[in-house]
Amino acid sequence: MTRLACSCGKEYSVRDRAPGTRVRCRACQAVLVVPEPRSSPAVRNASERLRQERAEVCIRHPKNPAVHACSLCALPICASCVASPASHLCRPCAARVGTTEAVRVPIGAFGTSLVVARTLRRAFLRLLVLNVLLRAFNLVALVGILILAYFAAGWVPNHHPVPGSFEDIRWKTTGVLTVAAIVLVLGLVSAVLIPAADIHILDGAVREKERPFFEDIVAAVRRAWRRKWALLWTYCMLLGAAIPPLLAFAPFGFGAVLLDSKRAFALGIVVTLPMLGVSFAVFGLALPAVVLEHRSGASALLRAWALARRRLLLTCALGAGFVVAFLVAGALLEQVRFAFASTRTQVGDFLDRVAGGLGLLAFDLAWPSLLVSLYHGLVADEEGLTP
Protein backbone atom coordinates (compact mmCIF):
# COMPACT_ATOMS: atom_id res chain seq x y z
CA MET A 1 0.00 0.00 0.00
CA THR A 2 1.51 3.30 -1.12
CA ARG A 3 -1.37 5.65 -0.27
CA LEU A 4 -3.21 6.18 3.02
CA ALA A 5 -6.75 7.59 3.00
CA CYS A 6 -8.23 9.71 5.81
CA SER A 7 -11.93 9.79 6.69
CA CYS A 8 -12.05 13.47 5.66
CA GLY A 9 -11.21 12.49 2.07
CA LYS A 10 -7.52 13.41 1.98
CA GLU A 11 -4.96 10.86 0.74
CA TYR A 12 -1.24 10.74 1.49
CA SER A 13 1.66 8.85 -0.03
CA VAL A 14 3.26 6.54 2.56
CA ARG A 15 5.58 4.58 0.26
CA ASP A 16 8.65 5.56 2.31
CA ARG A 17 7.00 5.11 5.71
CA ALA A 18 7.52 2.03 7.86
CA PRO A 19 4.43 0.02 8.91
CA GLY A 20 3.05 1.25 12.23
CA THR A 21 4.28 4.83 11.71
CA ARG A 22 1.78 7.47 12.82
CA VAL A 23 0.89 10.21 10.33
CA ARG A 24 -1.22 13.25 11.18
CA CYS A 25 -3.71 14.44 8.56
CA ARG A 26 -2.99 18.04 7.63
CA ALA A 27 -6.68 18.74 6.95
CA CYS A 28 -8.52 17.36 10.01
CA GLN A 29 -5.58 16.60 12.35
CA ALA A 30 -6.61 12.94 12.69
CA VAL A 31 -3.80 10.47 13.46
CA LEU A 32 -3.42 7.75 10.82
CA VAL A 33 -1.37 4.57 11.15
CA VAL A 34 0.59 3.15 8.23
CA PRO A 35 -0.67 -0.45 7.92
CA GLU A 36 1.27 -3.60 7.34
CA PRO A 37 1.68 -4.58 3.69
CA ARG A 38 -1.18 -6.77 2.59
CA SER A 39 1.21 -9.15 0.87
CA SER A 40 3.26 -9.96 3.98
CA PRO A 41 4.41 -13.59 4.20
CA ALA A 42 2.37 -14.34 7.33
CA VAL A 43 -0.86 -13.27 5.72
CA ARG A 44 -0.06 -14.85 2.35
CA ASN A 45 0.76 -18.26 3.85
CA ALA A 46 -2.31 -18.36 6.08
CA SER A 47 -4.76 -17.30 3.39
CA GLU A 48 -3.40 -18.77 0.20
CA ARG A 49 -6.66 -20.48 -0.68
CA LEU A 50 -8.69 -17.34 -0.14
CA ARG A 51 -6.19 -15.29 -2.13
CA GLN A 52 -6.55 -17.70 -5.03
CA GLU A 53 -10.30 -17.20 -4.92
CA ARG A 54 -9.66 -13.41 -5.04
CA ALA A 55 -11.38 -12.88 -1.72
CA GLU A 56 -9.97 -10.24 0.64
CA VAL A 57 -9.03 -11.48 4.10
CA CYS A 58 -8.81 -9.80 7.49
CA ILE A 59 -5.40 -8.30 8.28
CA ARG A 60 -5.62 -9.46 11.93
CA HIS A 61 -7.38 -12.79 11.35
CA PRO A 62 -5.94 -14.11 8.06
CA LYS A 63 -8.25 -17.13 8.04
CA ASN A 64 -11.38 -14.95 8.10
CA PRO A 65 -12.73 -13.17 5.01
CA ALA A 66 -12.90 -9.39 5.28
CA VAL A 67 -16.26 -7.65 5.16
CA HIS A 68 -14.80 -4.22 4.31
CA ALA A 69 -11.82 -1.95 4.99
CA CYS A 70 -11.61 0.31 8.01
CA SER A 71 -12.24 3.92 6.93
CA LEU A 72 -9.36 5.22 9.06
CA CYS A 73 -6.49 2.75 8.75
CA ALA A 74 -7.73 1.30 5.42
CA LEU A 75 -7.00 -2.26 6.60
CA PRO A 76 -9.38 -5.08 5.59
CA ILE A 77 -11.26 -6.36 8.65
CA CYS A 78 -13.52 -9.31 9.35
CA ALA A 79 -16.84 -9.32 11.20
CA SER A 80 -15.16 -9.92 14.57
CA CYS A 81 -12.95 -6.83 14.09
CA VAL A 82 -15.79 -4.48 13.19
CA ALA A 83 -16.52 -1.91 15.90
CA SER A 84 -20.04 -1.36 17.20
CA PRO A 85 -21.95 0.84 16.52
CA ALA A 86 -19.27 2.53 14.36
CA SER A 87 -19.30 -0.36 11.89
CA HIS A 88 -17.09 1.50 9.38
CA LEU A 89 -14.12 1.31 11.81
CA CYS A 90 -12.04 -1.49 13.24
CA ARG A 91 -11.99 -1.87 17.01
CA PRO A 92 -8.49 -0.36 17.56
CA CYS A 93 -9.34 2.73 15.49
CA ALA A 94 -12.71 3.09 17.22
CA ALA A 95 -10.99 3.00 20.62
CA ARG A 96 -8.36 5.49 19.45
CA VAL A 97 -10.84 8.13 18.24
CA GLY A 98 -13.18 7.53 21.19
CA THR A 99 -16.37 6.38 19.46
CA THR A 100 -19.39 5.70 21.63
CA GLU A 101 -20.66 2.30 22.72
CA ALA A 102 -24.17 0.89 22.56
CA VAL A 103 -25.97 1.18 25.91
CA ARG A 104 -29.20 -0.31 27.18
CA VAL A 105 -31.73 2.53 27.00
CA PRO A 106 -35.49 2.41 26.34
CA ILE A 107 -36.94 3.42 22.98
CA GLY A 108 -40.44 4.77 22.58
CA ALA A 109 -42.42 7.97 22.97
CA PHE A 110 -42.52 7.70 26.76
CA GLY A 111 -39.16 5.96 27.22
CA THR A 112 -37.20 8.38 25.02
CA SER A 113 -38.86 11.36 26.73
CA LEU A 114 -37.75 10.00 30.11
CA VAL A 115 -34.19 9.56 28.81
CA VAL A 116 -34.22 13.18 27.55
CA ALA A 117 -35.37 14.51 30.92
CA ARG A 118 -32.90 12.36 32.87
CA THR A 119 -30.01 13.27 30.58
CA LEU A 120 -30.74 16.99 30.84
CA ARG A 121 -30.92 16.77 34.61
CA ARG A 122 -27.52 15.10 34.84
CA ALA A 123 -25.74 17.30 32.30
CA PHE A 124 -27.52 20.64 32.80
CA LEU A 125 -24.77 22.42 34.75
CA ARG A 126 -22.02 21.30 32.35
CA LEU A 127 -24.11 22.27 29.34
CA LEU A 128 -24.87 25.67 30.87
CA VAL A 129 -21.18 26.42 31.56
CA LEU A 130 -20.18 25.17 28.11
CA ASN A 131 -22.78 27.28 26.28
CA VAL A 132 -21.94 30.41 28.28
CA LEU A 133 -18.19 30.02 27.64
CA LEU A 134 -18.55 29.35 23.92
CA ARG A 135 -21.01 32.20 23.41
CA ALA A 136 -18.69 34.53 25.31
CA PHE A 137 -15.85 33.38 23.04
CA ASN A 138 -18.11 33.98 20.06
CA LEU A 139 -18.76 37.55 21.20
CA VAL A 140 -15.06 38.24 21.83
CA ALA A 141 -14.15 36.83 18.40
CA LEU A 142 -16.73 39.02 16.67
CA VAL A 143 -15.51 42.14 18.49
CA GLY A 144 -11.93 41.23 17.55
CA ILE A 145 -12.90 40.87 13.88
CA LEU A 146 -14.57 44.29 13.88
CA ILE A 147 -11.55 45.93 15.53
CA LEU A 148 -9.16 44.36 13.01
CA ALA A 149 -11.41 45.46 10.16
CA TYR A 150 -11.50 49.01 11.53
CA PHE A 151 -7.72 49.31 11.59
CA ALA A 152 -7.21 47.41 8.32
CA ALA A 153 -9.56 49.64 6.37
CA GLY A 154 -8.62 52.86 8.12
CA TRP A 155 -12.26 53.87 8.44
CA VAL A 156 -12.91 57.50 9.38
CA PRO A 157 -16.32 58.60 10.73
CA ASN A 158 -18.39 60.80 8.38
CA HIS A 159 -15.89 60.32 5.58
CA HIS A 160 -16.84 58.94 2.18
CA PRO A 161 -14.04 57.96 -0.22
CA VAL A 162 -14.09 58.83 -3.90
CA PRO A 163 -15.78 56.00 -5.87
CA GLY A 164 -13.22 53.88 -7.71
CA SER A 165 -10.28 55.16 -5.69
CA PHE A 166 -7.83 52.89 -3.90
CA GLU A 167 -9.37 53.85 -0.55
CA ASP A 168 -12.85 52.97 -1.80
CA ILE A 169 -11.67 49.56 -3.05
CA ARG A 170 -9.90 48.90 0.26
CA TRP A 171 -13.05 49.77 2.21
CA LYS A 172 -15.26 47.50 0.10
CA THR A 173 -12.77 44.60 0.18
CA THR A 174 -12.41 44.88 3.95
CA GLY A 175 -16.18 44.99 4.33
CA VAL A 176 -16.66 41.80 2.30
CA LEU A 177 -13.90 39.97 4.18
CA THR A 178 -15.34 41.15 7.52
CA VAL A 179 -18.80 39.84 6.68
CA ALA A 180 -17.31 36.51 5.52
CA ALA A 181 -15.27 36.19 8.73
CA ILE A 182 -18.32 36.96 10.89
CA VAL A 183 -20.43 34.38 9.05
CA LEU A 184 -17.65 31.78 9.39
CA VAL A 185 -17.21 32.42 13.12
CA LEU A 186 -20.96 32.35 13.76
CA GLY A 187 -21.29 29.15 11.74
CA LEU A 188 -18.38 27.37 13.41
CA VAL A 189 -19.27 28.37 16.97
CA SER A 190 -23.08 28.56 17.03
CA ALA A 191 -23.94 25.87 14.47
CA VAL A 192 -21.00 23.47 14.87
CA LEU A 193 -18.99 23.69 18.09
CA ILE A 194 -21.85 24.26 20.54
CA PRO A 195 -24.18 21.42 19.33
CA ALA A 196 -21.26 19.01 18.83
CA ALA A 197 -19.79 19.71 22.26
CA ASP A 198 -23.27 19.35 23.76
CA ILE A 199 -23.59 15.94 22.09
CA HIS A 200 -20.30 14.79 23.67
CA ILE A 201 -21.43 15.82 27.17
CA LEU A 202 -24.94 14.36 26.71
CA ASP A 203 -23.43 11.08 25.49
CA GLY A 204 -21.53 10.78 28.76
CA ALA A 205 -24.72 11.55 30.70
CA VAL A 206 -26.69 8.86 28.84
CA ARG A 207 -23.97 6.30 29.56
CA GLU A 208 -23.70 7.57 33.18
CA LYS A 209 -19.97 7.95 32.70
CA GLU A 210 -18.26 9.84 35.52
CA ARG A 211 -15.81 12.43 34.18
CA PRO A 212 -14.20 15.44 35.89
CA PHE A 213 -16.24 18.61 35.34
CA PHE A 214 -13.85 20.90 33.48
CA GLU A 215 -11.95 18.04 31.82
CA ASP A 216 -15.25 16.93 30.32
CA ILE A 217 -15.94 20.44 28.98
CA VAL A 218 -12.44 20.74 27.49
CA ALA A 219 -12.70 17.27 25.94
CA ALA A 220 -16.09 18.19 24.45
CA VAL A 221 -14.73 21.34 22.79
CA ARG A 222 -11.64 19.50 21.56
CA ARG A 223 -13.68 16.69 20.07
CA ALA A 224 -16.07 19.12 18.40
CA TRP A 225 -13.15 21.07 16.95
CA ARG A 226 -11.59 17.91 15.49
CA ARG A 227 -14.84 17.15 13.67
CA LYS A 228 -15.58 20.74 12.63
CA TRP A 229 -15.33 20.34 8.85
CA ALA A 230 -17.35 17.11 8.77
CA LEU A 231 -19.96 18.82 10.98
CA LEU A 232 -20.02 21.94 8.81
CA TRP A 233 -20.50 19.83 5.69
CA THR A 234 -23.25 17.88 7.45
CA TYR A 235 -25.04 21.10 8.36
CA CYS A 236 -24.87 22.24 4.75
CA MET A 237 -26.48 18.99 3.63
CA LEU A 238 -29.07 19.22 6.42
CA LEU A 239 -30.30 22.46 4.85
CA GLY A 240 -31.68 20.26 2.10
CA ALA A 241 -33.98 18.66 4.67
CA ALA A 242 -35.68 22.06 5.06
CA ILE A 243 -36.64 22.24 1.36
CA PRO A 244 -39.84 20.07 1.53
CA PRO A 245 -41.32 22.06 4.47
CA LEU A 246 -40.48 25.33 2.69
CA LEU A 247 -42.18 24.09 -0.49
CA ALA A 248 -45.21 23.09 1.58
CA PHE A 249 -45.30 26.55 3.13
CA ALA A 250 -45.15 28.33 -0.25
CA PRO A 251 -48.93 28.09 -1.05
CA PHE A 252 -49.83 29.39 2.41
CA GLY A 253 -47.32 32.23 2.06
CA PHE A 254 -48.66 33.28 -1.34
CA GLY A 255 -52.20 33.08 0.00
CA ALA A 256 -51.30 35.26 2.95
CA VAL A 257 -49.76 37.88 0.63
CA LEU A 258 -52.47 37.85 -2.06
CA LEU A 259 -55.44 37.70 0.31
CA ASP A 260 -53.82 39.75 3.08
CA SER A 261 -54.81 36.96 5.45
CA LYS A 262 -53.00 36.37 8.71
CA ARG A 263 -54.90 33.11 9.16
CA ALA A 264 -53.31 31.65 6.02
CA PHE A 265 -49.86 32.56 7.32
CA ALA A 266 -50.61 31.09 10.77
CA LEU A 267 -52.02 27.91 9.19
CA GLY A 268 -48.87 27.56 7.09
CA ILE A 269 -46.72 27.85 10.21
CA VAL A 270 -48.82 25.24 12.04
CA VAL A 271 -48.62 22.81 9.10
CA THR A 272 -44.99 23.22 8.04
CA LEU A 273 -43.13 23.56 11.35
CA PRO A 274 -44.00 19.99 12.46
CA MET A 275 -42.79 18.88 9.01
CA LEU A 276 -39.55 20.72 9.67
CA GLY A 277 -39.27 18.93 13.01
CA VAL A 278 -39.75 15.58 11.27
CA SER A 279 -37.02 16.36 8.72
CA PHE A 280 -34.54 17.51 11.34
CA ALA A 281 -35.33 14.57 13.63
CA VAL A 282 -34.76 12.00 10.87
CA PHE A 283 -31.64 13.55 9.35
CA GLY A 284 -30.54 15.36 12.51
CA LEU A 285 -29.37 11.96 13.74
CA ALA A 286 -26.41 12.56 11.41
CA LEU A 287 -24.94 14.93 14.02
CA PRO A 288 -24.49 12.23 16.70
CA ALA A 289 -23.19 9.94 13.97
CA VAL A 290 -20.48 12.47 13.04
CA VAL A 291 -19.44 13.15 16.64
CA LEU A 292 -19.95 9.78 18.31
CA GLU A 293 -19.17 7.42 15.42
CA HIS A 294 -16.49 9.52 13.69
CA ARG A 295 -18.28 9.44 10.34
CA SER A 296 -17.99 11.78 7.39
CA GLY A 297 -20.93 13.98 6.37
CA ALA A 298 -22.34 11.75 3.62
CA SER A 299 -21.80 8.56 5.64
CA ALA A 300 -23.49 10.17 8.65
CA LEU A 301 -26.60 11.02 6.63
CA LEU A 302 -26.85 7.44 5.38
CA ARG A 303 -26.37 6.22 8.95
CA ALA A 304 -29.09 8.59 10.17
CA TRP A 305 -31.57 7.22 7.65
CA ALA A 306 -30.61 3.61 8.46
CA LEU A 307 -31.35 4.27 12.15
CA ALA A 308 -34.49 6.37 11.66
CA ARG A 309 -36.23 3.91 9.36
CA ARG A 310 -36.12 1.26 12.09
CA ARG A 311 -38.66 3.34 14.04
CA LEU A 312 -39.67 5.86 11.40
CA LEU A 313 -43.09 6.68 12.83
CA LEU A 314 -41.66 7.17 16.32
CA THR A 315 -38.80 9.36 15.03
CA CYS A 316 -41.20 11.57 13.07
CA ALA A 317 -43.60 11.83 16.02
CA LEU A 318 -40.84 12.86 18.41
CA GLY A 319 -39.48 15.47 16.00
CA ALA A 320 -42.92 16.96 15.32
CA GLY A 321 -43.86 16.81 19.00
CA PHE A 322 -40.69 18.63 19.98
CA VAL A 323 -41.40 21.50 17.56
CA VAL A 324 -45.03 21.79 18.69
CA ALA A 325 -44.02 21.78 22.36
CA PHE A 326 -41.36 24.39 21.67
CA LEU A 327 -43.89 26.55 19.80
CA VAL A 328 -46.29 26.42 22.74
CA ALA A 329 -43.50 27.21 25.21
CA GLY A 330 -42.30 30.02 22.94
CA ALA A 331 -45.78 31.55 22.79
CA LEU A 332 -46.04 31.49 26.59
CA LEU A 333 -42.55 32.95 26.91
CA GLU A 334 -43.47 35.71 24.46
CA GLN A 335 -46.42 36.64 26.66
CA VAL A 336 -44.06 36.87 29.62
CA ARG A 337 -41.64 39.02 27.61
CA PHE A 338 -44.48 41.30 26.52
CA ALA A 339 -45.57 41.72 30.12
CA PHE A 340 -42.01 42.67 31.15
CA ALA A 341 -41.52 45.01 28.18
CA SER A 342 -44.84 46.81 28.82
CA THR A 343 -43.63 47.97 32.23
CA ARG A 344 -41.33 50.53 30.51
CA THR A 345 -38.75 50.20 33.27
CA GLN A 346 -35.09 49.16 33.30
CA VAL A 347 -35.98 46.07 35.31
CA GLY A 348 -38.65 45.18 32.78
CA ASP A 349 -36.22 45.58 29.86
CA PHE A 350 -33.63 43.44 31.66
CA LEU A 351 -36.17 40.66 32.37
CA ASP A 352 -37.32 40.89 28.76
CA ARG A 353 -33.78 40.18 27.54
CA VAL A 354 -33.33 37.42 30.12
CA ALA A 355 -36.54 35.71 28.98
CA GLY A 356 -35.37 35.83 25.35
CA GLY A 357 -31.98 34.39 26.28
CA LEU A 358 -33.60 31.59 28.27
CA GLY A 359 -35.71 30.62 25.25
CA LEU A 360 -32.62 30.37 23.05
CA LEU A 361 -30.74 28.41 25.73
CA ALA A 362 -33.65 25.99 26.16
CA PHE A 363 -33.60 25.18 22.45
CA ASP A 364 -29.79 24.83 22.44
CA LEU A 365 -30.00 22.25 25.23
CA ALA A 366 -33.22 20.39 24.44
CA TRP A 367 -32.65 19.67 20.75
CA PRO A 368 -29.21 17.95 21.12
CA SER A 369 -30.59 16.04 24.12
CA LEU A 370 -33.45 14.69 22.02
CA LEU A 371 -31.08 13.71 19.20
CA VAL A 372 -28.62 11.93 21.54
CA SER A 373 -31.38 10.10 23.46
CA LEU A 374 -33.11 9.04 20.25
CA TYR A 375 -29.78 8.00 18.72
CA HIS A 376 -28.86 5.77 21.67
CA GLY A 377 -32.36 4.29 21.75
CA LEU A 378 -32.22 3.40 18.05
CA VAL A 379 -28.68 1.99 18.39
CA ALA A 380 -29.81 -0.10 21.36
CA ASP A 381 -32.74 -1.37 19.29
CA GLU A 382 -30.34 -2.19 16.45
CA GLU A 383 -28.01 -4.09 18.78
CA GLY A 384 -30.86 -5.82 20.62
CA LEU A 385 -30.14 -4.05 23.92
CA THR A 386 -33.52 -2.41 24.52
CA PRO A 387 -34.97 -3.20 27.97
N, C-alpha and C positions, 0 to 999 in steps of 0.2 A: 504494500500500500504506500503510494507516494503522496497522496493528498488526504487531508483530515478536514472533515466537515463539521461546522458548529451548528447548533440548533437555530441560530439567528440567520443562517443562510450563507455565512462567509466560509470560504475554503482556503486552506493553507497547505503549502508544499512541505512535507516532512521527510523528504527522501534522505536527507543527511542527519536526521534525528534518530537516536537510539530508542528502541522500544521501552516504554515506561516513562519517557521524558514528558514533563508537564509543559504545556504551551498555553499561554493566555491569549484569548481572542481579543484582538485590538478593537473590535466593534462593541461587544457586550461585556467584555472583561471576564467571561466564563473561562474556567480552567479545563483544558482538554488534555487527554493522555494519549500519547502515541502508542498504538496497539502493537501487539506481536504480529509478525508477518503471518499471513494466512497459510502460507506454504511451508511452515516450519516442519521439521522432520517428525516431531511428536504428534502433531495433528495429522500429517499425511499418513503415517503408519497406522494410526488408530482408526482412520476413516477412509481407507482406501476404497472399500466397496461403495461407500456413499459418494465419494469423489467420482468414481467411474460412472455412477448414475446421474452425475451432474447435480447432485443435491447438496446445498450448503449445510454445513454442520456447525454446531455450537463451538465457540473458541475455548470455552471452559469445560465443556463436556463433549469431547470429540465423537463419542458414540451416539449422541443425540442430534437429530436434525434441527436446524435453526428455523425459527418461525419468522424472524426478521432481524434487522440490524439495529443496535441501540442508536438513538438519534444524537447522542453526545459523543461516545467513543467510536461509533461506527463499526463495532465488532458484532458479528453474527451471534445471536443468543437463542437458546432453546426455551421451551415453556417454563422450565424450572428456574431459569435465570431472569425471567421477565418480572419487573417490579409491579406492585399493585398499590394503588390504582393507576399509577403512571406507567401504563403498559408499553409505552414507546421507549422506556429506559431499561437498562439492566439494573440489577440490585445494587452493585457498587456505585454506579453513577447516581442512582436515586438517593442513596445515603449521602453521597458527597454534596449534592445540591440541596438536600434537605426537603425532599418531597414529603407530602403528608401520607398518613396511613389510614386505612379504612377503620372506622370505629362503629360500635354498635349504638345507633341512635334511631329513634322512631321516625317513621315517614307517614305522613297523612296531614289532613287539614288541622286537626287538633294537636297531633304529636309534633309537627313541625313548628306550630305556633308556640308550643311549650318550650321547644329547644331555642327558638328565637328569644323568648323572654328570659330564659335561664342564662343564655349566652350573654345577652346584654347586661344582665345583673352582675355577672362575674367580671366582665371586661369593661364596664362603663367608665371607671376612673382612668384606666389606661387609655381608652379611646378618647376621653375628654382631654387629657394632657397631650396626647399625640396630635389631635386636631387643633388645639390652641397653639402648640409650638409650630406646626407646619403652616398654619394661617398667618402667624406672626412672621415667620420666615418669608412667606409669600409677600406680605406687605413691605417688609424691609427690602426685598429684591426689587419690587416695583418702584419704590422710592429711589433706590440706587440706580435703576435704569433711567429714570427721569432726570436725576442729577447728572449722570454721565451724558445724556442727550443734551442737556442745557449747556454744559461746557463744550461739548463737541461741536455743536452748531453755532455757539456764540450768540444765542438769542438775546435780543435787546428789547425791553418792553416798549410798546408804541412805535416800533420801527418796522417798516415794510421795505424789503429789498427790491431793487429794480428787477422786473421779470426778465428771466433769461440770463441774469448775471451769475457769476460764480457763487456769490453769497446766496442767491435764490436757490440755485441747484443744491448747494450744501444743506440749506434748511429743509428742502423737500426730501433729499436723500436721508437725512437724519430722522425726519419724521416717519418715513416708511420703515426704516430699520427699528425705530423705537416701538412702533406699533407691532411689528413682527416679534420683537423680543418680549413685549408684554403678553402677546397671545401665546407664545411658546412657554413662558413662565407660568401663566395661568393654566395652560393645558397640562403641563408636567406636574404641577403641584396639586391643583384642585381636582383634575380629572384622572390623574395617574397615581401620584405618590400617596395621597390621602386614602382613596379607596383600597389600593393595594396593601398599604401598611395596615389598614383596618382589617383586611382579610387575614393577614398573618396573625394579628392579635386574637381575632375571633376564632381562628382555627385552633389556637392553643386553649381558648376557653371551652370550645366544644369537646376537645380531647382531655380537658381537665388537667392540662400539663402545667406544673408549677415552674415558673420562670421568674427570676429577679425582675423587679418593676422596671427600672430604667434600662437594664440590659435587653429586656423584651422590646421596649420602644425603639432602642437603637437598632436591634436586629430587624425589626419590622421596616424601618426606613431603609436600611441597607439592602434588604431583600427586594423591596419595591424599586429601589434605584437600579439594581442589577437587571430587573425585568422591564425597565422603563420603555424601551423601544418596542418590545413585543406588546406591552400594554397599550402604548399609544396607537400602534397599528390595529390592535383589537378594537379600541374605541372608534377608530375611523370606520372599521367594518360594521360596528354596532350601529352606526348612524343609518346604515341601510335598513335596519330593523324598524326604524321610525317612518319609513316611506309608506307602508300600507296604512297605518293610522292617519298620516297626513293626507293621503289620497281619499280616505273615507271622510275626512273632515272637510274636504274641498266643497262638496255640494252644500253643506250646512253654512260654510263661510260665504259662498256666493249668494245663498239665500238671505243670509243676514245683511249683506251689503245691498242687494237689489231691493229687498222688501223692507229694509230698515227695521229688522225684527231682532230684538235681543233674545227672544225665545229660541229662534233658530240657532243663534250662536251658542246659547246655553245648552241646547239639545245636542249640538255637535260636540261640545266639551264632554258632556255626560257619556256620549256614545264612544268617542275616540280615545279618551284617556284610559279607560280599562283595556282597550286594545293595545295601547302603548305599554301598559303594565304587563300584558301577556307577552308582547314581543321582547321586552327587556328581561322578563323572568326566564323565558326559554333560552334566549341567546346571551343573557347576562351571566349565565353559568360559565361562560367562557372566561370571565375574570378570575374566579377561583381556579379554573384549569390552568391559566397562565401562571398564577402565583404559586399554587400548591402542587401542581404537577409538572411545572417547568416546561410548558408547551409553547410553541410558536402561535402567532395569531390565528392562522388558518386552521391549524391542528386543534386549537382550543375551541373554535366555533364548531368544528365537526364533533368534538368531544361533548360540547354542550348539547348539541342536538341528540347525540346518542344517549345521553343521560335523561334529557327531558322527555323523549318519546317513550321511556319506560313508564312514566306516570304523567302523560301529556295533559290529561284533564286536570289533575291535581296541580301541576305546575302553572297552567294557565289560570286556574281559580285563585291560587295564592298570589300571582302577579296582579291580577285584576283586583282582588280584594285589598291588596296593599295600597294600590293607587286610590281606590274608593275611600278607604279608611284615612289615608293621608289628606284627601280632598275635604272630608268632613272635619278632620282636626284642623286643617288650614282655614276653613271657613270660621270655625269657632275662635281660632287664634286671631283672625282678622277682626272679629267683633271686639275681642279684648284690646287689640291695638287701636281700633277706632275709639274705644272708650277712653284709653289713655291719651290719645292725640287730641280728643275734644276738650280736654281739661285746659289746654293752652298754657301749661306750666312747664318749667324745666324738668320737674320730676316726671310729668306725663310724657314729655318727649324722650326722656331717658328710658322709661319703661316701654315706650313704643319701640325703640331700637332694640332693647333687650328681648322683647317678644319676637321681633323679626329674626334676630340671631338665634333664638331657641328653636324656631321653626326650621331654619336651615340646618342647625346642628342635629335636630331629630331625624331629618331625612338622611344626612351624612352617616348617621350611626345605624338607623333601622334598615336601610336598603342593603348594605353589605352584610348585615347580620342575617337577613332573610336569604340572601344568595348563599352564604356559607352554610347555614343550617339546612337549606334545601339540597345543596351540593352533597353534604355528608349523608343526608338521608337517602339520596338517590344512589350514592356509591355503596352505602350499606345494603341497600336493596339489590344492587348489582352483584355484590359479593356474598349475598345470603346471610347478612349479619343483622337484619332487622329483628327487633325483639318480638 
